[in-house]
């Protein structure tokens, strides 16, 4: 019997627990350690805030690791009941950027961080995400993160991990901490 060819899969990290983006970052560093080319696109994260992973990705890129990181979003929180045009425009620009980059088939790993939230807040549609999955190059691993992953997307995925909050210190009033939550 011939050896089965392993192709890129679709992974979804969702749920209310902490760790979805962190898991995607972990997979990114593992892939880079094996010489894989990574595209990491953050949706709903504007230019005014600097997250720790950005500094790490920049340093890795300067050190010669094949990673591209881009952020698309505004510097304010999106009203989930009435998203503004600028937030919608930024999410659509991010989606188009990912589609354009995947068309070039130059990345082994593509992470689209917070895409599930973008769908829940009506910045993107379920159809947008389904199209992203359908046009994914055969050998590219696609990682989709964020709470509220739609059932249709979970069904299309090859792996779904649901982060479940059991206990969280935010509930005791601990604010987001540099290097831990951002």
Secondary structure, 3 states (H helix, E strand, C coil): CCCCCCCCCEEEEECCCCCHHHHHHHHHHHHHHCCCCEEEEEECCCCCCCCHHHHHHHHHHHCCCCEEEEEECCCCCCCCCCCCHHHHHHHHHHHHHHHHHHHCCCCCEEEEECHHHHHHCCCCCHHHHHHHHHHCCCCCEEEEECCCCCHHHHHHCCEEEECCCCCCHHHHCCCCCCCCCC
